[in-house]
Amino acid sequence: MGKASKLIDVHELIRRLERLYPNARIALDFSSPLELLIATILSAQSTDIGVNKATPALFARYKTAADYAAADVVELESLIKSTGFYHNKSKNIIGAARKLQDDFCGHVPRTMAEIITLPGVARKTGNVVLFNAYGIVEGIAVDTHVIRLSNLLSLTTNRDPVKIEQDLMRQVPKPKWGMFSHLLIAHGRTVCVARKPKCTACTLSDICLGTLKN
């Protein structure tokens, strides 16, 4: 994990964040595991707001893994173009849907080992889908907010998402793994904003490296 010393017990950190964000949850809109899988693939290099604007028409057009597997690439790309990187995302969506059809009877699998075999799906997406669709906890989803705040709070000195997840899993109690990323993301969006952090209003200012260095 490196030599950075923790200035607060992680349990206290979680308590503070839970008081601030009692209703922290995933920002992506979905009504099924398949919809969440597709939305999470689309969220790469995009905002959740942008994805939520694109998915109503997408979900109305494609209902099942079979629908996505048989999708016309041009039509699919036109529906997801606004999320960016649509050529690669459409390829991953169709590839994932075909694997769902071939290997999982059209259903999104319930284990990390299985879900990361889908094109476009790594551990972050796996953690997001497993926890938010099924309530299954196998790790901690690490996005850009989690990377940034975990370093500022001395929970890791790594920048690699896989290593950061390993560091967090060693410190955060397993029952809190699923919600921990939601708490950090909520704080990163409302207070610890990357471009203009509201340090003077932050309940974590006494333990944040960004504040302590100033």
C-alpha positions in Angstrom: 0.0 0.0 0.0 2.9 2.3 0.4 4.2 4.4 3.3 1.4 7.0 3.6 0.0 6.9 7.1 -3.7 6.8 7.8 -4.8 9.7 10.1 -8.2 8.2 10.8 -9.7 4.8 11.3 -11.5 3.7 8.2 -14.6 2.9 10.3 -14.8 6.6 11.3 -14.4 7.6 7.7 -17.3 5.5 6.7 -19.4 6.8 9.5 -18.8 10.4 8.4 -19.7 9.6 4.8 -22.8 7.6 5.7 -24.0 10.6 7.8 -23.5 12.9 4.8 -24.9 10.5 2.2 -27.5 8.2 3.8 -29.1 7.7 0.4 -26.0 7.2 -1.7 -26.7 4.9 -4.7 -25.7 4.3 -8.3 -26.6 7.2 -10.6 -27.2 5.0 -13.7 -30.9 4.3 -14.5 -31.8 0.7 -15.1 -34.6 -1.8 -14.5 -32.7 -5.1 -15.0 -29.3 -6.6 -14.7 -28.9 -6.5 -18.5 -29.8 -2.8 -18.6 -27.3 -2.1 -15.9 -24.6 -4.1 -17.7 -25.2 -2.1 -20.9 -25.3 1.2 -19.1 -22.1 0.5 -17.3 -20.3 -0.4 -20.5 -21.6 2.9 -21.9 -20.4 4.9 -18.9 -16.7 4.4 -19.8 -15.2 7.8 -20.6 -18.7 9.3 -20.2 -20.8 10.8 -17.5 -23.7 9.0 -15.9 -26.0 11.9 -16.9 -24.9 11.5 -20.5 -25.6 7.7 -20.3 -29.0 8.3 -18.7 -29.9 10.5 -21.6 -29.0 7.9 -24.2 -30.4 4.7 -22.6 -34.2 5.3 -22.7 -34.3 5.0 -26.5 -31.7 2.3 -26.4 -33.6 0.2 -23.8 -36.9 0.7 -25.7 -35.3 -0.7 -28.8 -33.4 -3.6 -27.3 -35.0 -5.7 -24.6 -33.0 -8.9 -24.4 -29.5 -10.2 -24.9 -30.7 -11.7 -28.1 -31.8 -8.3 -29.3 -28.4 -6.8 -28.7 -26.7 -9.8 -30.2 -28.6 -9.4 -33.4 -28.4 -5.6 -33.5 -27.5 -3.7 -36.6 -24.2 -2.0 -35.8 -25.1 1.3 -37.5 -28.4 1.5 -35.7 -26.8 0.7 -32.3 -24.1 3.2 -32.9 -26.6 5.9 -33.7 -28.3 5.3 -30.4 -25.2 5.4 -28.2 -23.1 8.0 -30.2 -23.6 10.7 -27.6 -21.8 8.7 -25.0 -18.5 8.8 -26.9 -16.3 6.0 -28.2 -19.4 4.5 -29.8 -17.6 2.3 -32.3 -15.8 0.3 -29.5 -18.8 0.4 -27.2 -21.1 -1.0 -29.8 -18.6 -3.8 -30.5 -18.4 -4.6 -26.8 -22.1 -4.5 -26.3 -22.8 -6.9 -29.2 -19.9 -9.1 -28.2 -21.1 -9.3 -24.6 -24.6 -10.0 -25.7 -23.5 -12.9 -27.9 -21.5 -14.4 -25.1 -24.5 -14.0 -22.8 -26.5 -16.0 -25.4 -23.9 -18.6 -26.0 -22.6 -19.2 -22.5 -25.2 -17.9 -20.0 -28.6 -18.6 -21.5 -29.0 -14.9 -22.2 -28.7 -13.9 -18.5 -26.1 -11.7 -16.9 -23.9 -14.0 -14.7 -23.7 -13.7 -10.9 -20.0 -14.3 -10.3 -17.0 -12.1 -11.0 -15.1 -15.0 -12.7 -18.0 -15.3 -15.2 -18.9 -11.7 -15.7 -15.4 -10.5 -16.6 -15.3 -13.0 -19.5 -17.7 -10.6 -21.3 -16.2 -8.2 -23.8 -15.9 -4.7 -22.4 -16.2 -5.9 -18.8 -13.4 -5.6 -16.2 -13.6 -5.7 -12.5 -15.0 -2.2 -12.1 -18.0 -3.1 -14.3 -18.3 -6.5 -12.7 -18.5 -5.0 -9.2 -21.0 -2.4 -10.3 -23.3 -4.9 -11.9 -23.0 -7.7 -9.2 -23.7 -5.3 -6.3 -26.3 -3.0 -7.8 -28.2 -5.7 -9.8 -27.9 -8.7 -7.5 -26.7 -7.4 -4.1 -23.6 -9.6 -4.5 -20.3 -8.3 -3.1 -17.1 -9.5 -4.6 -15.0 -6.4 -4.4 -15.0 -2.6 -4.6 -15.8 -0.7 -7.8 -12.9 1.7 -8.5 -13.7 4.7 -10.8 -11.9 8.1 -11.2 -13.6 9.5 -8.0 -12.5 6.5 -6.0 -9.0 6.7 -7.3 -8.7 10.3 -6.4 -10.3 10.3 -3.0 -8.6 7.1 -1.9 -5.2 8.7 -2.5 -6.2 12.0 -0.8 -7.4 10.0 2.2 -4.2 8.0 2.5 -6.1 4.7 1.8 -3.6 3.9 -1.0 -0.6 5.4 -2.8 -1.4 3.5 -6.0 -3.0 4.8 -9.2 -3.8 1.4 -10.8 -7.4 0.5 -10.2 -6.7 -3.2 -9.5 -4.1 -2.3 -6.9 -6.3 0.3 -5.3 -9.2 -2.2 -5.0 -6.8 -4.6 -3.3 -5.7 -1.9 -0.9 -9.3 -0.9 -0.1 -10.5 -4.5 0.4 -7.8 -5.0 3.0 -9.1 -1.9 5.0 -12.8 -1.6 4.4 -15.0 -4.1 6.2 -16.5 -6.5 3.6 -20.1 -5.6 4.5 -19.3 -2.1 3.4 -17.5 -2.9 0.2 -20.5 -2.5 -2.1 -21.5 0.9 -0.7 -18.0 2.3 -0.2 -17.6 3.4 -3.8 -21.0 5.0 -3.8 -20.0 7.1 -0.7 -16.7 8.2 -2.2 -18.4 9.0 -5.6 -21.1 11.0 -3.8 -18.5 13.0 -2.0 -16.4 13.5 -5.1 -19.3 14.9 -7.0 -20.7 17.2 -4.3 -17.8 18.4 -2.2 -14.4 17.0 -3.2 -14.9 18.2 -6.8 -11.8 17.6 -8.9 -11.5 21.0 -10.4 -12.7 23.1 -7.5 -12.8 21.2 -4.2 -14.8 22.7 -1.4 -12.2 22.0 1.2 -13.5 24.5 3.8 -16.9 22.8 3.8 -15.5 19.3 3.8 -16.1 17.0 6.8 -13.0 15.1 5.9 -10.6 18.1 5.7 -8.8 17.1 8.9 -7.6 13.9 7.2 -7.3 14.9 3.6 -3.8 15.1 2.1 -5.0 17.8 -0.2 -6.0 20.0 2.7 -3.1 19.1 5.0 -0.5 20.1 2.3 -2.0 23.6 2.1 
